[in-house]
Amino acid sequence: MSTTLHVCMTCRAGEVLEEDAPRPGAQLHAALDATGAPEGVTIVPVQCLSACSQGAAVALSAPGKWSYVYGRLTKEDAADILAGAAAYAATEDGLVPWRERPVIFRKQSLARIPL
């Protein structure tokens, strides 16, 4: 069963940017893509996760599992995001034990969506 890590490409992370300026969400996607997805995880760019005031944002989902949306992320968080995605992928239901989650996933969760 494949896990999808959705990355908002349009997130401005609350910044006022020129139209052609690199978006923090796109920079986060580039950092995640450059590091590479863990086994069982696919990184998918999306146009909007509707977490604009909390961007840059990502979402984790998989068939038959709870889904999560995380925000206030930066490209510097790429390693922790990928570690969290790997832990999520290894679960049966998407519920990673609290202490096994990266700190950013404990503190920056915006939503948990039932299966």
N, C-alpha and C positions, 0 to 999 in steps of 0.2 A: 504494500500500500504506500503510495507516494505522498509525501508532505510537500505542500506548496508554501514558499515564503514569498508573499506578495510585497513589493516595495513601491511606495508611492513616488513616482517620478516628478510630480508637479509640486510637491511640498516645498514651501518657502520657509518653513520653520519660524514663522512670525516675522521674517525679515522683509523690508521693503527693497525690492530688487528691480533693476532695469529688466525690460522684457527679455533681452538676450543674455542676461547673466545666468551662470550655472545655478541651478536650484539645489538646495541642500539635499533634497530627496534623490535627485539624479546623482549627486556626489556619493551619497550613501549606497545607492545601487552599484555604482562603479567600484566602490571599495569592496562590497560583498562579492561582486562578480570576479574581481581580481583575486580575491582570496580563494574563491571556489566553494561550491556547496558541499556540505557533508553528504555521505552516502544516504540515499533515500530522500533527499531534499532537492527540490527544483526551485531556483530563484526566478521569479516572474515579475517584470516591471508592469505597473498599472498606472493609469492616469490620475486616479484620485481615490483616497480611502475616506474622504470626508472627515479628516481629523486635522483640518487646517490650522486651528489654534494650538494644536499639540504636535505638529510635525517637527521633524520628519518622522514618518510613520511606516510601520510594517504590519503585516498580518500573517498569522500561521493558520493553516487549515489542512485537513485531510478527511477523506470520506470516513464517516463513523466516529469522528473525534470532535471534541469541543474545539472551537476556534478562538483565537486571541488577536487583539489589536494592541500594539505597543507604540508609544509616542515619545517625543522629546529625545530623539535619537540623532547621532551624528556619525560621520564616516569613521570616527575614532572608536565607535562601538561595534564595528564589524565583527571582530573576533568573538565578542560576547554574544552577539545576535546569532552567529553561526553555531556557537556552542549550545545556546538555548534551542535553536531549531533542531539540532541533532538529538538533544534530550527529548524534545517533543516527538520527534519521529520514532524514537525508541519505545514510546508508550502505546498501550492498547487503546486508550480513550482520550489522549491529549492532556491528561492531568499529570504534570510533572510535580513530584513532591516539592514543597516550598523550599526547603534547604538545598535542593539540587538545582534550582533555577539560578541563572546568573542574576546578580543584584539588579541590573537594569530591568530584567523581566519581573522581579518582585516589586520594584518601586515605580515602574513606568507603564504598567498595564492600564490601558484605557477601557477595554471591554473584554468580557469572556462571553462567547456566544454558544448556546447549547447546541448539541448535535441534533 
